[in-house]
Amino acid sequence: MKINWLKKKPRPLPANTICRNCGTQTVGRYCHVCGQDLLAGEGLSFFKLIGNFLENAFALNNKTPITLGFLMVRPGFLSIEYRKGRIKRYVHPVKLLWISTLVFFALLISRADFGGSEKNKTEVDVADAQQMAIDAISDSVAKQKAMQIMNVVPDSLFTDIPTTQETSKQKKTTVEDSKEIEEKMLTYLSRYAPYAAFLFIPVFALLLMVFFWRSKFYYVYHLVFAMHFHVFLWVFCAFFLVLFWIFPNLEFPGWLTFLLWIIPSVYLSIAFHRFYLNQTRWRAIWKSIVISFLYFITVLLGTVALILLVLKVLGVF
């Protein structure tokens, strides 16, 4: 797979092969001590500057489409390439995981915010209008009854009775407090959810190490496999978040929804069969089911713990 329009055009090496960064005499284009390009800073245009920024900060270069293409359509291939030592030709798993996690959770939080804000605002406006109408009717009825009773009952009995306006103010204060807590909770979750997702990945790798102990792989290979699989999950889910954002009324039939739900499990079983060499297809399938279930329970408990921690910080309980 070649992406010609993303490839950098080769430039001739300078006559002086001394690295301007560390002063080392080099052989070739890159310094073997500090790694700096001998042509760094020479003939740098605006677009090249932006390209360097995207490459260093977000791993967006000619390796990105190749890496994502192999990741999405060839389960386990990138992990096998890493195990064989072919690493530099693809985006590094850690950088790929970091960028995909940030993008996915940014889309998820924005979807949860923008997708529900207008609806919630409409529901709140309707509820407020209904409450105002009920309060107005209650005030008029209460005033009529009060005028009739006040002639018989002493005024001291009404001093401790809360009025309808006071009750409505208390309800409004409660609603505003709940909204404030919800907004703060969303802020905390959006800030710490990506870090929590990173903490779950070593747990997934540990499950792989336990279930595939006969492979005798180092833990780092299980960890690389776990990172590649999570990148697949983030990209897969992010695609549908964008799809539903563009087409908010889009609905899938039941059978298609079921197929979409089992795609990650099918992907995982195929990746198991390819990456762990001693695994038959059926063994890879049942292990993918068991590991997915255990990992789901772990993520669920971790999510509940994170929500409880956020509520504790906000002083809800």
C-alpha positions in Angstrom: 0.0 0.0 0.0 1.6 3.3 -1.1 0.4 6.8 -0.3 2.4 8.8 -2.8 0.9 12.2 -2.1 1.9 11.9 1.6 5.5 10.9 0.9 8.2 13.4 1.5 10.3 14.4 -1.5 13.9 13.5 -1.0 16.3 16.4 -0.7 20.1 16.3 -1.3 22.3 16.1 1.7 24.3 19.2 2.7 28.0 19.3 2.0 28.7 19.6 5.7 27.8 16.4 7.5 28.4 17.8 11.0 25.2 17.8 13.1 24.3 21.4 14.0 22.5 20.2 17.2 25.3 18.2 18.9 28.3 18.8 16.7 28.9 15.1 15.8 30.3 14.0 12.5 27.6 11.9 10.9 27.2 9.5 8.1 23.9 9.8 6.3 21.0 12.2 6.7 20.3 11.6 10.5 22.7 12.1 13.4 23.4 8.8 15.1 23.8 10.5 18.5 20.8 12.8 18.8 18.7 11.7 15.9 18.2 15.2 14.4 17.8 15.5 10.6 20.7 17.3 9.0 18.2 19.3 6.9 16.1 20.3 9.9 15.2 24.0 9.7 16.4 24.5 6.1 13.9 25.6 3.5 11.0 25.1 5.9 7.7 26.4 4.5 4.5 27.1 6.4 2.9 23.8 5.3 6.0 21.8 6.2 5.9 23.4 9.6 2.3 22.4 10.1 3.1 19.0 8.8 5.9 18.6 11.3 3.7 19.7 14.1 0.9 17.2 13.1 3.5 14.4 12.8 5.2 15.0 16.2 2.0 15.8 18.1 -0.7 13.6 16.5 1.3 11.0 14.6 -0.3 12.2 11.3 2.1 11.3 8.6 2.4 8.9 5.7 2.5 6.0 8.2 -1.0 6.8 9.6 -3.3 5.6 6.8 -1.1 2.5 6.3 -1.2 1.7 10.0 -5.0 2.3 10.4 -5.7 0.3 7.2 -3.8 -2.8 8.5 -5.3 -2.4 11.9 -8.9 -2.3 10.8 -8.9 -5.0 8.1 -6.1 -7.4 9.3 -6.7 -8.4 12.9 -3.4 -9.2 14.8 -1.2 -8.2 11.9 0.4 -5.1 13.5 1.1 -7.0 16.7 2.8 -9.7 14.7 4.9 -7.1 12.9 5.9 -5.6 16.2 6.9 -9.0 17.6 9.0 -9.6 14.5 10.8 -6.3 15.0 9.2 -4.4 12.1 8.3 -1.3 14.1 9.5 1.9 12.4 7.4 1.4 9.3 4.2 1.9 11.3 2.9 4.4 13.9 4.2 3.3 17.3 1.4 1.6 19.4 1.7 4.0 22.3 1.3 7.1 20.2 -1.5 5.5 18.2 -3.3 4.6 21.4 -2.9 8.0 22.9 -4.2 9.9 19.9 -7.1 7.5 19.3 -8.1 7.6 23.0 -8.2 11.4 23.1 -10.2 11.6 19.8 -12.7 8.9 20.9 -13.4 10.4 24.3 -13.6 13.9 22.9 -16.3 12.7 20.5 -18.0 10.8 23.2 -18.2 13.8 25.6 -19.3 16.2 22.8 -21.9 13.7 21.7 -23.2 13.3 25.2 -23.3 17.1 25.7 -24.6 18.4 22.4 -26.8 15.4 21.6 -28.7 15.8 24.9 -28.4 19.5 25.6 -31.1 20.8 23.3 -33.4 17.9 24.3 -32.8 18.4 28.0 -33.3 22.2 27.5 -36.7 21.6 25.8 -37.8 19.2 28.5 -36.8 21.6 31.2 -38.6 24.5 29.5 -41.8 22.4 29.2 -41.5 21.3 32.8 -41.0 24.9 34.0 -44.0 26.1 32.0 -46.2 23.3 33.4 -44.9 24.2 36.9 -45.7 27.9 36.5 -49.2 27.1 35.3 -49.8 24.7 38.3 -48.4 27.4 40.7 -50.6 30.1 39.2 -53.7 27.9 39.6 -52.7 26.8 43.1 -52.1 30.4 44.1 -55.5 31.5 42.9 -57.3 28.6 44.6 -55.2 29.0 47.7 -56.0 32.7 48.0 -59.8 32.0 47.7 -59.7 29.3 50.4 -57.5 31.4 52.6 -59.9 34.4 52.5 -62.7 32.1 53.6 -60.7 30.4 56.4 -59.0 33.5 57.7 -62.3 34.9 59.0 -62.7 31.8 61.3 -59.1 30.5 62.1 -56.6 32.8 64.0 -53.8 34.3 62.0 -51.1 32.6 64.1 -51.9 29.2 62.6 -50.7 30.4 59.1 -47.4 31.8 60.1 -45.5 28.5 59.8 -47.2 27.3 56.6 -44.9 27.6 53.5 -46.5 29.4 50.6 -46.7 28.0 47.0 -44.1 30.5 45.9 -41.6 29.4 48.5 -42.2 25.8 47.5 -41.6 26.6 43.9 -38.4 28.4 44.8 -37.2 25.4 46.7 -37.9 23.1 43.7 -36.1 25.5 41.4 -33.1 25.6 43.7 -33.0 21.8 43.8 -33.2 21.6 40.0 -30.4 24.1 39.6 -28.2 22.2 42.1 -28.8 18.9 40.3 -27.8 20.6 37.0 -24.7 22.0 38.5 -23.7 18.6 39.9 -24.4 17.0 36.5 -22.2 19.6 34.7 -19.4 19.2 37.2 -19.6 15.4 37.0 -19.4 15.6 33.2 -16.4 17.8 33.5 -14.6 15.4 35.9 -15.4 12.3 33.8 -14.3 14.0 30.6 -11.0 14.9 32.3 -10.2 11.6 33.9 -11.9 9.0 31.7 -9.1 8.7 29.2 -6.6 8.1 32.0 -8.9 5.5 33.4 -9.1 3.8 30.0 -5.3 3.7 29.9 -5.2 2.0 33.3 -7.6 -0.8 32.0 -5.3 -1.7 29.2 -2.5 -3.3 31.4 -5.3 -5.3 33.1 -6.4 -6.6 29.7 -2.8 -7.5 28.8 -2.6 -9.4 32.2 -5.7 -11.4 31.2 -4.0 -12.3 27.9 -0.8 -13.3 29.7 -2.8 -15.6 32.0 -5.0 -17.2 29.3 -2.1 -17.6 26.8 0.7 -18.6 29.2 1.8 -21.4 26.9 2.8 -18.9 24.2 5.7 -17.8 26.5 5.6 -14.3 25.2 6.9 -11.4 27.2 4.3 -9.2 28.9 5.2 -6.4 26.6 3.9 -8.4 23.6 0.6 -8.9 25.3 0.5 -5.2 26.1 1.2 -4.3 22.5 -1.6 -6.6 21.4 -3.9 -5.0 24.0 -3.1 -1.5 22.7 -3.8 -2.4 19.1 -7.1 -4.0 20.0 -8.2 -0.9 22.0 -7.2 1.4 19.1 -9.5 -0.8 16.9 -12.3 -0.3 19.5 -11.8 3.5 19.7 -11.7 3.9 15.9 -14.7 1.6 15.4 -16.8 3.4 18.0 -15.7 6.8 16.9 -16.9 6.0 13.3 -20.4 5.4 14.6 -20.4 8.5 16.9 -19.6 10.6 13.8 -22.1 8.8 11.7 -24.9 9.4 14.3 -23.8 13.0 14.7 -24.2 13.5 10.9 -27.4 11.5 10.7 -29.1 11.9 14.1 -32.3 10.0 13.0 -30.4 7.0 11.6 -31.7 3.6 12.7 -30.4 0.2 12.0 -32.5 -3.0 11.7 -32.2 -5.5 14.6 -30.1 -8.0 12.7 -27.6 -5.3 11.6 -27.3 -4.0 15.2 -26.6 -7.5 16.4 -23.8 -7.9 13.8 -22.3 -4.6 14.8 -22.2 -5.6 18.4 -20.4 -8.9 17.7 -17.8 -7.4 15.3 -15.3 -6.6 18.1 -15.6 -10.2 19.5 -15.1 -11.6 16.0 -12.1 -9.3 15.4 -10.6 -10.4 18.8 -11.0 -14.1 18.1 -9.3 -13.8 14.6 -6.5 -11.7 16.2 -6.0 -14.4 18.8 -5.8 -17.1 16.2 -3.2 -15.2 14.2 -1.1 -13.8 17.0 -0.9 -16.7 19.4 0.4 -19.4 17.1 -0.8 -22.5 19.1 -4.5 -21.5 19.1 -7.1 -23.3 17.0 -10.1 -21.3 15.8 -12.5 -22.7 18.4 -10.0 -22.2 21.2 -9.5 -18.6 20.1 -13.3 -18.1 20.0 -14.1 -19.3 23.5 -11.1 -17.5 24.9 -12.2 -14.3 23.3 -15.7 -14.7 24.9 -14.3 -15.5 28.4 -11.7 -12.7 28.3 -14.3 -10.2 26.9 -16.7 -11.1 29.8 -14.0 -10.8 32.5 -12.8 -7.5 31.0 -16.3 -6.1 30.8 -16.8 -6.9 34.5 -13.5 -5.2 35.3 -14.3 -2.1 33.3 -17.8 -1.9 34.8 -16.5 -2.1 38.3 -13.8 0.5 37.5 -16.4 2.8 36.0 -18.6 2.6 39.0 -15.6 3.3 41.3 -14.7 6.3 39.1 -18.3 7.7 39.3 -18.4 7.2 43.1 -15.0 8.9 43.4 -16.3 11.9 41.4 -19.5 12.1 43.5 -17.3 11.9 46.7 -15.2 14.8 45.4 -18.3 16.9 44.6 -19.6 16.3 48.1 -22.8 14.5 47.1 -22.3 11.9 49.8 
